Each structure stands twice: as C-alpha cells, then as structure tokens.
C-alpha cells in the first residue's frame, strides 16, 4: 500500500460550515429531487468546452445515453468506461461533465461516461443492467472506440465504483467479457450503514462529514427497496463468496469518509482470492474529493496515483507526500 496523501484537514470555521451542509436536506428519500436540481445548478455541463461527444447505445430497443471525452488522436486509444456517483439516485452525465473531462485529460484516456437509469424511479437492478449492457457492447464492438479490449478500464466513484465492481463480477459470472483493470474511487461495497455497521469509519465519520451514514442508508433504501436483495453481491460486492478472477484493481479511499473501511476491506478480500489489488488512502480528504479539488489537493494526488496504476508511471518525488 503506497504512503497515504497527507492532506490538511479543516480549521474550526470550515468544520462548522461542513457540519451545516452535512445536516441540511438529510432526508434523502424526501428530498432526492431537490438534490438532483441542486447538482444540475452547481455542476452545469459545458460539453462544447471539453469537446465531448454525445452518443447512444441501443440495448433491447432502449437507448442508453453516453458522453465520450476523447483525448488525443491515437489510433488505438486507452479507454475508461466511467460510472458516476450519486447514491444510484442523483447525478448524470451533465453534472459529471467537468470531472470526466479533467479525468480524461489527466489520465490521457478516452473516457465514456454512462447515463444509467436512476432509482427510485428505476430501482435495482435497472441502473446496473444499463452499466453492464453498455460495457458488454463496448467490449464486443471495440471498433466503436477504435481501441483494443485489453485497453479498457472500468472506473467509478462512490455508487459508481460499486457499479464498476459489480459489473466486473457479473462479467465473470456470465463469462461475457473480462476487464483487465478497474479503479474504484471511495466505493460503496456493503449494504448496512446504520448502528449495526461493522465498520468503524461509519461510526466515526457518519455525521458532520458531508456524506452522512443516514444519507447513505437513505440512498440504499431508494436503490434497493427489497431488503432481501441487499444481501446480493450485485448490491454489496463485499458479500461475494467468490471474488476470484477479478481485474487488477486500484481502490482509492478518503480518510474522513464513512465508506472508507468497507472500500479498504474490499481490497483485502480481492487479495485473499489471488487478485492484484492496491489500496490508497487519502488522509485529510473527504468523500467526493474529486469535486472538492481546490481544498486539499487530494484530487491532483488521486490522478497521480491513477496514472501510476494505468501507465506504470512513478509519481514525481516532489509530488510524494
């Protein structure tokens, strides 16, 4: 495990502001539409600035929107298939346009952002099926992106990282395709974030740290209303009895994130089954630090770690913590 990024945590005034934002609209089940509106307002898409191309994949007669961020004009580009976060309930390719454009540029990859269906209008497994079907299509028709299958990496953040991990599990179970690599950024891998959670980070950082344990559980209630389904490894991949034959994996967690411990536990279990898995913790960072990049520098460090994983490039000593 590489040395963690030693970010600078917040002063008293910033902590007070963080506490305020952590405790407004806490009832996600009631306010999820408001969350969506706020995300659209504060994260407008300027696709024309980044040269993004909107495309669609048609599966079983239904269109799944994609946004493609091309980097360079190489004949055989390296490709990321990206699943956005938002608790399976909020977020879309518009609100993630800026993050995806930066990720494509910083990693020198063509990035495909998938606009999968959201809960509660489309509960589990609708969004997962969209992600799997798009990935399967792109692996089977690599000419659409002009790449080789072995050059496709699955990437996601938060709920999107959950979807990336599960797509890899489904691909193995269905013998459909095989991703060589996956990157899971502060992933959700478990189903219970209440008082009975076995992970200390849920209890230590489940309040007043922007993403709260209550919000996570609300998202789960909306995404998987049938409680029996929450025990499925396609909801909580940490519960999978068999994690063999998974892609080489990079897991990046944040110190002050209730999801931290379950993400790191997933890396441990992947290794137990013989997979190559790296876990990198961003100390001093909050959940969703990719969108909070001006605060701690964790976002810039994240891309350095990703590039080392993707390209084998060693991070500059001057940039090391």
BELPEDA-V193484 format. One record per pair of residues at least 24 apart in sequence whose ideal C-beta (glycine too) atoms are under 8 Angstrom apart, sorted by sequence separation. I is the first residue (numbers start at 1). GAP is how many residues later the second one is. D is the distance in whole Angstrom. If there is no record, write none. Layout:
I&GAP&D, I&GAP&D
This chain:
80&24&7, 161&24&5, 165&24&7, 193&24&5, 238&24&6, 246&24&6, 154&25&5, 161&25&7, 162&25&6, 192&25&8, 280&25&5, 67&26&4, 92&26&8, 112&26&7, 153&26&7, 161&26&3, 162&26&4, 243&26&6, 249&26&6, 251&26&7, 253&26&7, 255&26&6, 66&27&7, 80&27&7, 91&27&8, 152&27&6, 153&27&7, 154&27&7, 155&27&7, 156&27&8, 158&27&7, 161&27&7, 162&27&7, 193&27&7, 238&27&6, 243&27&6, 246&27&7, 248&27&7, 249&27&7, 250&27&8, 251&27&7, 252&27&8, 253&27&7, 254&27&7, 255&27&6, 65&28&6, 90&28&7, 149&28&7, 152&28&7, 153&28&4, 154&28&4, 155&28&5, 156&28&6, 157&28&4, 158&28&6, 188&28&7, 238&28&5, 247&28&8, 248&28&4, 249&28&4, 250&28&5, 251&28&5, 252&28&5, 253&28&5, 254&28&5, 255&28&5, 256&28&8, 257&28&8, 259&28&6, 78&29&8, 80&29&5, 82&29&5, 84&29&7, 89&29&6, 149&29&8, 151&29&8, 153&29&7, 154&29&7, 155&29&8, 156&29&7, 157&29&6, 158&29&7, 159&29&6, 191&29&6, 237&29&7, 240&29&8, 243&29&7, 244&29&5, 246&29&5, 248&29&8, 249&29&7, 251&29&7, 252&29&8, 253&29&7, 255&29&6, 256&29&7, 257&29&6, 258&29&7, 67&30&7, 78&30&7, 79&30&6, 80&30&7, 82&30&7, 84&30&8, 88&30&7, 89&30&5, 150&30&5, 153&30&6, 155&30&7, 157&30&8, 158&30&6, 243&30&4, 244&30&6, 245&30&8, 250&30&7, 252&30&7, 255&30&6, 256&30&5, 257&30&4, 69&31&5, 78&31&5, 79&31&5, 80&31&5, 81&31&5, 82&31&5, 83&31&6, 88&31&5, 89&31&7, 156&31&7, 238&31&7, 242&31&7, 244&31&7, 254&31&4, 256&31&8, 278&31&7, 69&32&5, 77&32&7, 78&32&7, 79&32&7, 80&32&7, 82&32&7, 86&32&8, 131&32&5, 135&32&5, 243&32&7, 254&32&6, 67&33&7, 71&33&5, 77&33&4, 79&33&7, 81&33&7, 83&33&7, 112&33&7, 131&33&8, 191&33&8, 254&33&5, 69&34&8, 70&34&7, 71&34&6, 69&35&4, 110&35&6, 128&35&6, 132&35&5, 136&35&8, 254&35&6, 71&36&8, 72&36&7, 88&36&8, 127&36&7, 131&36&5, 135&36&7, 71&37&5, 110&37&7, 139&37&8, 140&37&7, 71&38&6, 128&38&6, 132&38&5, 139&38&4, 192&38&8, 283&38&8, 71&39&6, 88&39&6, 128&39&7, 132&39&8, 191&39&4, 70&40&5, 71&40&8, 136&40&5, 139&40&8, 191&40&7, 69&41&7, 136&41&6, 68&42&7, 69&42&4, 128&42&8, 135&42&7, 216&42&6, 68&43&7, 69&43&8, 216&43&7, 68&44&5, 69&44&7, 109&44&7, 111&44&8, 132&44&8, 135&44&8, 191&44&6, 254&44&7, 52&45&6, 67&45&8, 68&45&8, 191&45&4, 213&45&5, 66&46&6, 67&46&5, 190&46&5, 211&46&7, 212&46&7, 39&47&7, 50&47&7, 66&47&7, 116&47&7, 189&47&6, 209&47&5, 211&47&6, 45&48&7, 50&48&8, 52&48&8, 66&48&6, 67&48&7, 83&48&5, 189&48&5, 190&48&5, 191&48&8, 209&48&7, 211&48&7, 45&49&4, 52&49&7, 66&49&7, 189&49&4, 190&49&8, 209&49&7, 44&50&7, 45&50&7, 47&50&6, 64&50&7, 65&50&4, 252&50&6, 39&51&6, 43&51&7, 46&51&7, 50&51&4, 64&51&7, 205&51&5, 39&52&6, 40&52&8, 43&52&4, 45&52&4, 46&52&7, 49&52&8, 64&52&7, 103&52&8, 205&52&6, 206&52&5, 39&53&8, 43&53&7, 45&53&8, 81&53&7, 205&53&5, 252&53&6, 35&54&8, 36&54&5, 40&54&7, 43&54&8, 50&54&8, 81&54&6, 204&54&8, 252&54&8, 35&55&5, 40&55&6, 43&55&7, 205&55&7, 250&55&7, 39&56&5, 201&56&7, 202&56&5, 250&56&7, 32&57&5, 81&57&6, 201&57&5, 32&58&6, 201&58&7, 28&59&7, 79&59&8, 199&59&8, 201&59&4, 202&59&7, 250&59&4, 159&60&7, 201&60&4, 28&61&7, 199&61&8, 200&61&6, 201&61&8, 199&62&4, 199&63&5, 159&64&8, 169&64&6, 170&64&7, 182&64&8, 187&64&7, 169&65&7, 182&65&4, 184&65&7, 193&65&6, 64&66&5, 79&66&5, 181&66&5, 182&66&8, 183&66&8, 184&66&7, 186&66&7, 199&66&7, 166&67&7, 178&67&8, 180&67&6, 181&67&5, 182&67&5, 183&67&5, 184&67&5, 185&67&5, 186&67&6, 66&68&7, 77&68&7, 79&68&5, 166&68&5, 169&68&6, 179&68&5, 180&68&7, 181&68&7, 182&68&8, 183&68&8, 184&68&7, 186&68&5, 64&69&7, 77&69&6, 78&69&7, 91&69&8, 166&69&8, 178&69&8, 181&69&8, 183&69&7, 64&70&6, 76&70&7, 77&70&5, 189&70&8, 59&71&8, 75&71&7, 76&71&6, 81&71&6, 83&71&8, 85&71&7, 87&71&7, 88&71&5, 166&71&6, 169&71&6, 186&71&6, 188&71&6, 76&72&6, 79&72&6, 80&72&8, 81&72&7, 83&72&7, 84&72&7, 85&72&4, 86&72&7, 87&72&5, 165&72&5, 172&72&8, 187&72&7, 190&72&4, 60&73&8, 78&73&5, 79&73&5, 80&73&5, 81&73&5, 82&73&5, 83&73&4, 84&73&7, 85&73&3, 86&73&6, 172&73&5, 186&73&6, 189&73&5, 59&74&4, 77&74&7, 79&74&7, 80&74&8, 81&74&7, 82&74&7, 85&74&5, 86&74&8, 88&74&8, 169&74&8, 172&74&7, 186&74&7, 188&74&7, 189&74&6, 59&75&7, 76&75&7, 78&75&7, 80&75&5, 85&75&5, 88&75&8, 162&75&7, 187&75&8, 188&75&8, 190&75&8, 211&75&8, 57&76&7, 83&76&8, 84&76&5, 85&76&7, 187&76&5, 189&76&7, 210&76&5, 211&76&4, 57&77&5, 68&77&8, 83&77&4, 169&77&7, 186&77&6, 189&77&4, 209&77&6, 210&77&6, 211&77&7, 59&78&7, 82&78&7, 83&78&8, 168&78&6, 209&78&7, 210&78&7, 168&79&5, 184&79&7, 187&79&7, 57&80&5, 83&80&4, 57&81&8, 83&81&5, 184&82&7, 83&84&8, 32&88&7, 154&93&7, 127&96&8, 123&99&7, 124&99&5, 123&100&6, 124&100&5, 123&101&7, 158&101&7, 165&101&7, 186&101&5, 120&102&4, 123&102&6, 124&102&8, 161&102&8, 186&102&7, 80&103&8, 119&103&5, 120&103&8, 186&103&8, 119&104&4, 119&105&8, 120&105&7, 124&105&6, 185&105&7, 128&106&6, 125&109&7, 124&110&8, 124&111&6, 185&117&7, 183&123&6, 183&126&7, 183&127&8, 87&128&7, 181&128&7, 87&129&7, 158&129&7, 181&129&7, 89&130&5, 158&130&7, 87&131&8, 88&131&6, 157&131&8, 87&132&3, 87&133&8, 89&133&5, 157&133&6, 88&134&7, 89&134&7, 87&135&8, 88&135&4, 87&136&7, 153&157&7, 22&185&7, 23&185&7, 22&186&5, 26&186&7, 22&187&6, 28&187&5, 103&187&8, 22&188&5, 26&188&6, 19&189&4, 21&189&6, 22&189&8, 23&189&8, 26&189&7, 29&189&5, 18&190&7, 22&190&6, 28&190&4, 32&190&7, 18&191&7, 27&191&7, 28&191&6, 99&191&5, 18&192&6, 29&192&6, 99&192&6, 15&193&8, 29&193&6, 28&194&7, 107&196&6, 106&197&4, 107&199&6, 108&199&8, 103&200&7, 106&200&8, 107&200&6, 102&201&8, 106&201&7, 109&201&7, 85&203&7, 107&203&6, 108&203&8, 78&232&7, 9&247&7, 7&248&8, 43&248&8, 4&251&7, 18&268&8, 5&275&8, 7&275&6, 9&275&5, 2&276&7, 4&276&7, 5&276&8, 7&276&6, 8&276&6, 1&277&7, 4&277&4, 5&277&5, 6&277&5, 7&277&3, 1&278&5, 2&278&5, 4&278&6, 5&278&6, 6&278&6, 7&278&5, 1&279&7, 4&279&4, 5&279&7, 1&280&8, 5&280&7, 8&288&6, 7&289&4, 7&290&6, 7&291&5, 5&292&8, 5&293&6, 7&294&8, 5&296&4, 2&303&7, 6&315&5, 5&316&5, 3&317&7, 4&317&7, 3&318&6
